Amino acid sequence: MFEILRANAGGYFWRLKGTNGETLCHSEVYTSKQSAQAGVNAAKRVAPLAQVHDRT
């Protein structure tokens, strides 16, 4: 699930949590809640198409 949270220093960010409750990734800090929601929407739209590049 995605969560939108308020950052300690102000602004908003989102994080993606797995079914076990662990954080899988998080966003940058956005100045508005609407921008954070737009970031969630972008991640939902792009993630199924994202390629994996193993750079090890």
PDB file with one MODEL, atoms N, CA, C and O in Angstrom:
MODEL        1
ATOM      1  N   MET A   1       0.832  -1.177   0.000  1.00  0.00           N
ATOM      2  CA  MET A   1       0.000   0.000   0.000  1.00  0.00           C
ATOM      3  C   MET A   1       0.878   1.242   0.000  1.00  0.00           C
ATOM      4  O   MET A   1       2.014   1.213   0.474  1.00  0.00           O
ATOM      5  N   PHE A   2       0.346   2.323  -0.531  1.00  0.00           N
ATOM      6  CA  PHE A   2       1.020   3.613  -0.478  1.00  0.00           C
ATOM      7  C   PHE A   2       0.485   4.395   0.710  1.00  0.00           C
ATOM      8  O   PHE A   2      -0.711   4.363   1.001  1.00  0.00           O
ATOM      9  N   GLU A   3       1.380   5.095   1.391  1.00  0.00           N
ATOM     10  CA  GLU A   3       1.004   6.002   2.475  1.00  0.00           C
ATOM     11  C   GLU A   3       1.515   7.390   2.124  1.00  0.00           C
ATOM     12  O   GLU A   3       2.611   7.534   1.583  1.00  0.00           O
ATOM     13  N   ILE A   4       0.734   8.398   2.427  1.00  0.00           N
ATOM     14  CA  ILE A   4       1.193   9.778   2.320  1.00  0.00           C
ATOM     15  C   ILE A   4       1.352  10.291   3.735  1.00  0.00           C
ATOM     16  O   ILE A   4       0.438  10.199   4.555  1.00  0.00           O
ATOM     17  N   LEU A   5       2.540  10.837   4.011  1.00  0.00           N
ATOM     18  CA  LEU A   5       2.853  11.292   5.362  1.00  0.00           C
ATOM     19  C   LEU A   5       3.372  12.719   5.330  1.00  0.00           C
ATOM     20  O   LEU A   5       3.807  13.217   4.292  1.00  0.00           O
ATOM     21  N   ARG A   6       3.319  13.360   6.478  1.00  0.00           N
ATOM     22  CA  ARG A   6       3.878  14.704   6.633  1.00  0.00           C
ATOM     23  C   ARG A   6       5.330  14.559   7.072  1.00  0.00           C
ATOM     24  O   ARG A   6       5.628  13.814   8.005  1.00  0.00           O
ATOM     25  N   ALA A   7       6.223  15.262   6.408  1.00  0.00           N
ATOM     26  CA  ALA A   7       7.650  15.224   6.741  1.00  0.00           C
ATOM     27  C   ALA A   7       7.920  16.075   7.976  1.00  0.00           C
ATOM     28  O   ALA A   7       7.235  17.071   8.209  1.00  0.00           O
ATOM     29  N   ASN A   8       8.912  15.685   8.764  1.00  0.00           N
ATOM     30  CA  ASN A   8       9.257  16.423   9.980  1.00  0.00           C
ATOM     31  C   ASN A   8       9.630  17.873   9.696  1.00  0.00           C
ATOM     32  O   ASN A   8       9.285  18.773  10.462  1.00  0.00           O
ATOM     33  N   ALA A   9      10.336  18.095   8.591  1.00  0.00           N
ATOM     34  CA  ALA A   9      10.804  19.441   8.257  1.00  0.00           C
ATOM     35  C   ALA A   9       9.764  20.220   7.447  1.00  0.00           C
ATOM     36  O   ALA A   9      10.052  21.317   6.966  1.00  0.00           O
ATOM     37  N   GLY A  10       8.574  19.670   7.297  1.00  0.00           N
ATOM     38  CA  GLY A  10       7.533  20.302   6.492  1.00  0.00           C
ATOM     39  C   GLY A  10       7.412  19.615   5.143  1.00  0.00           C
ATOM     40  O   GLY A  10       8.364  19.000   4.664  1.00  0.00           O
ATOM     41  N   GLY A  11       6.271  19.720   4.551  1.00  0.00           N
ATOM     42  CA  GLY A  11       6.018  19.068   3.276  1.00  0.00           C
ATOM     43  C   GLY A  11       5.446  17.676   3.477  1.00  0.00           C
ATOM     44  O   GLY A  11       5.079  17.289   4.587  1.00  0.00           O
ATOM     45  N   TYR A  12       5.380  16.937   2.386  1.00  0.00           N
ATOM     46  CA  TYR A  12       4.763  15.610   2.377  1.00  0.00           C
ATOM     47  C   TYR A  12       5.630  14.653   1.578  1.00  0.00           C
ATOM     48  O   TYR A  12       6.372  15.067   0.687  1.00  0.00           O
ATOM     49  N   PHE A  13       5.531  13.373   1.902  1.00  0.00           N
ATOM     50  CA  PHE A  13       6.202  12.346   1.119  1.00  0.00           C
ATOM     51  C   PHE A  13       5.336  11.101   1.126  1.00  0.00           C
ATOM     52  O   PHE A  13       4.418  10.968   1.936  1.00  0.00           O
ATOM     53  N   TRP A  14       5.642  10.191   0.210  1.00  0.00           N
ATOM     54  CA  TRP A  14       4.912   8.924   0.200  1.00  0.00           C
ATOM     55  C   TRP A  14       5.897   7.782   0.414  1.00  0.00           C
ATOM     56  O   TRP A  14       7.096   7.905   0.160  1.00  0.00           O
ATOM     57  N   ARG A  15       5.353   6.676   0.885  1.00  0.00           N
ATOM     58  CA  ARG A  15       6.148   5.463   0.968  1.00  0.00           C
ATOM     59  C   ARG A  15       5.270   4.294   0.551  1.00  0.00           C
ATOM     60  O   ARG A  15       4.051   4.302   0.726  1.00  0.00           O
ATOM     61  N   LEU A  16       5.927   3.300   0.000  1.00  0.00           N
ATOM     62  CA  LEU A  16       5.272   2.076  -0.430  1.00  0.00           C
ATOM     63  C   LEU A  16       5.631   0.995   0.570  1.00  0.00           C
ATOM     64  O   LEU A  16       6.809   0.741   0.821  1.00  0.00           O
ATOM     65  N   LYS A  17       4.618   0.357   1.141  1.00  0.00           N
ATOM     66  CA  LYS A  17       4.846  -0.688   2.142  1.00  0.00           C
ATOM     67  C   LYS A  17       4.370  -2.028   1.604  1.00  0.00           C
ATOM     68  O   LYS A  17       3.353  -2.114   0.915  1.00  0.00           O
ATOM     69  N   GLY A  18       5.124  -3.071   1.931  1.00  0.00           N
ATOM     70  CA  GLY A  18       4.755  -4.427   1.545  1.00  0.00           C
ATOM     71  C   GLY A  18       3.660  -4.978   2.446  1.00  0.00           C
ATOM     72  O   GLY A  18       3.279  -4.351   3.434  1.00  0.00           O
ATOM     73  N   THR A  19       3.170  -6.135   2.102  1.00  0.00           N
ATOM     74  CA  THR A  19       2.100  -6.760   2.893  1.00  0.00           C
ATOM     75  C   THR A  19       2.568  -7.124   4.300  1.00  0.00           C
ATOM     76  O   THR A  19       1.751  -7.304   5.203  1.00  0.00           O
ATOM     77  N   ASN A  20       3.885  -7.230   4.485  1.00  0.00           N
ATOM     78  CA  ASN A  20       4.424  -7.529   5.818  1.00  0.00           C
ATOM     79  C   ASN A  20       4.658  -6.263   6.648  1.00  0.00           C
ATOM     80  O   ASN A  20       5.139  -6.340   7.778  1.00  0.00           O
ATOM     81  N   GLY A  21       4.316  -5.096   6.083  1.00  0.00           N
ATOM     82  CA  GLY A  21       4.450  -3.845   6.810  1.00  0.00           C
ATOM     83  C   GLY A  21       5.788  -3.143   6.633  1.00  0.00           C
ATOM     84  O   GLY A  21       5.974  -2.029   7.121  1.00  0.00           O
ATOM     85  N   GLU A  22       6.719  -3.784   5.940  1.00  0.00           N
ATOM     86  CA  GLU A  22       8.029  -3.165   5.740  1.00  0.00           C
ATOM     87  C   GLU A  22       7.983  -2.141   4.614  1.00  0.00           C
ATOM     88  O   GLU A  22       7.278  -2.322   3.621  1.00  0.00           O
ATOM     89  N   THR A  23       8.748  -1.058   4.782  1.00  0.00           N
ATOM     90  CA  THR A  23       8.841  -0.034   3.751  1.00  0.00           C
ATOM     91  C   THR A  23       9.698  -0.552   2.607  1.00  0.00           C
ATOM     92  O   THR A  23      10.831  -0.987   2.817  1.00  0.00           O
ATOM     93  N   LEU A  24       9.154  -0.504   1.399  1.00  0.00           N
ATOM     94  CA  LEU A  24       9.881  -0.944   0.212  1.00  0.00           C
ATOM     95  C   LEU A  24      10.617   0.216  -0.453  1.00  0.00           C
ATOM     96  O   LEU A  24      11.731   0.046  -0.948  1.00  0.00           O
ATOM     97  N   CYS A  25      10.001   1.378  -0.465  1.00  0.00           N
ATOM     98  CA  CYS A  25      10.646   2.573  -1.014  1.00  0.00           C
ATOM     99  C   CYS A  25       9.892   3.805  -0.529  1.00  0.00           C
ATOM    100  O   CYS A  25       8.791   3.703   0.012  1.00  0.00           O
ATOM    101  N   HIS A  26      10.501   4.967  -0.729  1.00  0.00           N
ATOM    102  CA  HIS A  26       9.863   6.219  -0.338  1.00  0.00           C
ATOM    103  C   HIS A  26      10.247   7.308  -1.324  1.00  0.00           C
ATOM    104  O   HIS A  26      11.201   7.163  -2.089  1.00  0.00           O
ATOM    105  N   SER A  27       9.514   8.371  -1.297  1.00  0.00           N
ATOM    106  CA  SER A  27       9.719   9.460  -2.245  1.00  0.00           C
ATOM    107  C   SER A  27      10.568  10.570  -1.661  1.00  0.00           C
ATOM    108  O   SER A  27      10.993  10.527  -0.506  1.00  0.00           O
ATOM    109  N   GLU A  28      10.797  11.561  -2.499  1.00  0.00           N
ATOM    110  CA  GLU A  28      11.371  12.821  -2.048  1.00  0.00           C
ATOM    111  C   GLU A  28      10.298  13.569  -1.251  1.00  0.00           C
ATOM    112  O   GLU A  28       9.155  13.118  -1.186  1.00  0.00           O
ATOM    113  N   VAL A  29      10.648  14.685  -0.658  1.00  0.00           N
ATOM    114  CA  VAL A  29       9.669  15.508   0.058  1.00  0.00           C
ATOM    115  C   VAL A  29       9.069  16.508  -0.924  1.00  0.00           C
ATOM    116  O   VAL A  29       9.793  17.215  -1.626  1.00  0.00           O
ATOM    117  N   TYR A  30       7.766  16.559  -0.966  1.00  0.00           N
ATOM    118  CA  TYR A  30       7.021  17.475  -1.829  1.00  0.00           C
ATOM    119  C   TYR A  30       6.506  18.638  -0.994  1.00  0.00           C
ATOM    120  O   TYR A  30       6.298  18.499   0.211  1.00  0.00           O
ATOM    121  N   THR A  31       6.303  19.774  -1.628  1.00  0.00           N
ATOM    122  CA  THR A  31       5.835  20.955  -0.911  1.00  0.00           C
ATOM    123  C   THR A  31       4.347  20.908  -0.610  1.00  0.00           C
ATOM    124  O   THR A  31       3.879  21.576   0.312  1.00  0.00           O
ATOM    125  N   SER A  32       3.597  20.122  -1.381  1.00  0.00           N
ATOM    126  CA  SER A  32       2.155  20.053  -1.145  1.00  0.00           C
ATOM    127  C   SER A  32       1.685  18.599  -1.129  1.00  0.00           C
ATOM    128  O   SER A  32       2.322  17.717  -1.703  1.00  0.00           O
ATOM    129  N   LYS A  33       0.582  18.378  -0.474  1.00  0.00           N
ATOM    130  CA  LYS A  33      -0.016  17.047  -0.413  1.00  0.00           C
ATOM    131  C   LYS A  33      -0.461  16.605  -1.807  1.00  0.00           C
ATOM    132  O   LYS A  33      -0.362  15.428  -2.152  1.00  0.00           O
ATOM    133  N   GLN A  34      -0.949  17.551  -2.600  1.00  0.00           N
ATOM    134  CA  GLN A  34      -1.383  17.242  -3.954  1.00  0.00           C
ATOM    135  C   GLN A  34      -0.208  16.746  -4.803  1.00  0.00           C
ATOM    136  O   GLN A  34      -0.373  15.839  -5.620  1.00  0.00           O
ATOM    137  N   SER A  35       0.965  17.332  -4.615  1.00  0.00           N
ATOM    138  CA  SER A  35       2.154  16.889  -5.344  1.00  0.00           C
ATOM    139  C   SER A  35       2.567  15.489  -4.918  1.00  0.00           C
ATOM    140  O   SER A  35       2.987  14.688  -5.754  1.00  0.00           O
ATOM    141  N   ALA A  36       2.455  15.186  -3.641  1.00  0.00           N
ATOM    142  CA  ALA A  36       2.760  13.836  -3.154  1.00  0.00           C
ATOM    143  C   ALA A  36       1.797  12.828  -3.765  1.00  0.00           C
ATOM    144  O   ALA A  36       2.211  11.735  -4.153  1.00  0.00           O
ATOM    145  N   GLN A  37       0.523  13.179  -3.853  1.00  0.00           N
ATOM    146  CA  GLN A  37      -0.466  12.285  -4.471  1.00  0.00           C
ATOM    147  C   GLN A  37      -0.157  12.084  -5.949  1.00  0.00           C
ATOM    148  O   GLN A  37      -0.313  10.980  -6.470  1.00  0.00           O
ATOM    149  N   ALA A  38       0.280  13.143  -6.627  1.00  0.00           N
ATOM    150  CA  ALA A  38       0.667  13.015  -8.028  1.00  0.00           C
ATOM    151  C   ALA A  38       1.869  12.078  -8.165  1.00  0.00           C
ATOM    152  O   ALA A  38       1.961  11.330  -9.138  1.00  0.00           O
ATOM    153  N   GLY A  39       2.784  12.112  -7.204  1.00  0.00           N
ATOM    154  CA  GLY A  39       3.921  11.203  -7.200  1.00  0.00           C
ATOM    155  C   GLY A  39       3.488   9.756  -7.042  1.00  0.00           C
ATOM    156  O   GLY A  39       4.022   8.869  -7.708  1.00  0.00           O
ATOM    157  N   VAL A  40       2.528   9.514  -6.168  1.00  0.00           N
ATOM    158  CA  VAL A  40       1.970   8.161  -6.001  1.00  0.00           C
ATOM    159  C   VAL A  40       1.362   7.693  -7.317  1.00  0.00           C
ATOM    160  O   VAL A  40       1.599   6.569  -7.759  1.00  0.00           O
ATOM    161  N   ASN A  41       0.584   8.560  -7.931  1.00  0.00           N
ATOM    162  CA  ASN A  41      -0.070   8.198  -9.198  1.00  0.00           C
ATOM    163  C   ASN A  41       0.961   7.885 -10.275  1.00  0.00           C
ATOM    164  O   ASN A  41       0.782   6.946 -11.050  1.00  0.00           O
ATOM    165  N   ALA A  42       2.042   8.668 -10.331  1.00  0.00           N
ATOM    166  CA  ALA A  42       3.104   8.416 -11.309  1.00  0.00           C
ATOM    167  C   ALA A  42       3.784   7.076 -11.038  1.00  0.00           C
ATOM    168  O   ALA A  42       4.046   6.319 -11.974  1.00  0.00           O
ATOM    169  N   ALA A  43       4.073   6.774  -9.774  1.00  0.00           N
ATOM    170  CA  ALA A  43       4.710   5.500  -9.423  1.00  0.00           C
ATOM    171  C   ALA A  43       3.814   4.326  -9.804  1.00  0.00           C
ATOM    172  O   ALA A  43       4.301   3.314 -10.308  1.00  0.00           O
ATOM    173  N   LYS A  44       2.528   4.449  -9.570  1.00  0.00           N
ATOM    174  CA  LYS A  44       1.583   3.389  -9.938  1.00  0.00           C
ATOM    175  C   LYS A  44       1.556   3.179 -11.444  1.00  0.00           C
ATOM    176  O   LYS A  44       1.465   2.049 -11.922  1.00  0.00           O
ATOM    177  N   ARG A  45       1.636   4.271 -12.183  1.00  0.00           N
ATOM    178  CA  ARG A  45       1.552   4.214 -13.638  1.00  0.00           C
ATOM    179  C   ARG A  45       2.829   3.637 -14.256  1.00  0.00           C
ATOM    180  O   ARG A  45       2.757   2.868 -15.215  1.00  0.00           O
ATOM    181  N   VAL A  46       3.981   3.996 -13.722  1.00  0.00           N
ATOM    182  CA  VAL A  46       5.260   3.636 -14.322  1.00  0.00           C
ATOM    183  C   VAL A  46       5.799   2.293 -13.832  1.00  0.00           C
ATOM    184  O   VAL A  46       6.420   1.568 -14.609  1.00  0.00           O
ATOM    185  N   ALA A  47       5.579   1.950 -12.580  1.00  0.00           N
ATOM    186  CA  ALA A  47       6.210   0.769 -11.982  1.00  0.00           C
ATOM    187  C   ALA A  47       5.963  -0.535 -12.737  1.00  0.00           C
ATOM    188  O   ALA A  47       6.900  -1.321 -12.876  1.00  0.00           O
ATOM    189  N   PRO A  48       4.767  -0.806 -13.226  1.00  0.00           N
ATOM    190  CA  PRO A  48       4.579  -2.077 -13.935  1.00  0.00           C
ATOM    191  C   PRO A  48       5.422  -2.181 -15.208  1.00  0.00           C
ATOM    192  O   PRO A  48       5.668  -3.281 -15.703  1.00  0.00           O
ATOM    193  N   LEU A  49       5.858  -1.050 -15.732  1.00  0.00           N
ATOM    194  CA  LEU A  49       6.639  -1.036 -16.970  1.00  0.00           C
ATOM    195  C   LEU A  49       8.131  -0.861 -16.735  1.00  0.00           C
ATOM    196  O   LEU A  49       8.923  -0.931 -17.676  1.00  0.00           O
ATOM    197  N   ALA A  50       8.516  -0.635 -15.493  1.00  0.00           N
ATOM    198  CA  ALA A  50       9.917  -0.336 -15.185  1.00  0.00           C
ATOM    199  C   ALA A  50      10.807  -1.556 -15.419  1.00  0.00           C
ATOM    200  O   ALA A  50      10.474  -2.677 -15.033  1.00  0.00           O
ATOM    201  N   GLN A  51      11.940  -1.306 -16.059  1.00  0.00           N
ATOM    202  CA  GLN A  51      12.918  -2.352 -16.287  1.00  0.00           C
ATOM    203  C   GLN A  51      13.841  -2.455 -15.074  1.00  0.00           C
ATOM    204  O   GLN A  51      13.969  -1.510 -14.296  1.00  0.00           O
ATOM    205  N   VAL A  52      14.472  -3.599 -14.925  1.00  0.00           N
ATOM    206  CA  VAL A  52      15.454  -3.794 -13.862  1.00  0.00           C
ATOM    207  C   VAL A  52      16.837  -3.856 -14.516  1.00  0.00           C
ATOM    208  O   VAL A  52      17.062  -4.660 -15.421  1.00  0.00           O
ATOM    209  N   HIS A  53      17.746  -3.018 -14.064  1.00  0.00           N
ATOM    210  CA  HIS A  53      19.130  -3.009 -14.559  1.00  0.00           C
ATOM    211  C   HIS A  53      20.030  -3.453 -13.422  1.00  0.00           C
ATOM    212  O   HIS A  53      20.204  -2.729 -12.441  1.00  0.00           O
ATOM    213  N   ASP A  54      20.598  -4.631 -13.549  1.00  0.00           N
ATOM    214  CA  ASP A  54      21.518  -5.155 -12.539  1.00  0.00           C
ATOM    215  C   ASP A  54      22.882  -4.541 -12.803  1.00  0.00           C
ATOM    216  O   ASP A  54      23.532  -4.882 -13.792  1.00  0.00           O
ATOM    217  N   ARG A  55      23.326  -3.640 -11.934  1.00  0.00           N
ATOM    218  CA  ARG A  55      24.591  -2.929 -12.133  1.00  0.00           C
ATOM    219  C   ARG A  55      25.674  -3.430 -11.167  1.00  0.00           C
ATOM    220  O   ARG A  55      26.579  -2.682 -10.798  1.00  0.00           O
ATOM    221  N   THR A  56      25.573  -4.694 -10.767  1.00  0.00           N
ATOM    222  CA  THR A  56      26.568  -5.233  -9.844  1.00  0.00           C
ATOM    223  C   THR A  56      27.828  -5.666 -10.551  1.00  0.00           C
ATOM    224  O   THR A  56      28.764  -6.143  -9.909  1.00  0.00           O
TER     225      THR A  56
ENDMDL
END
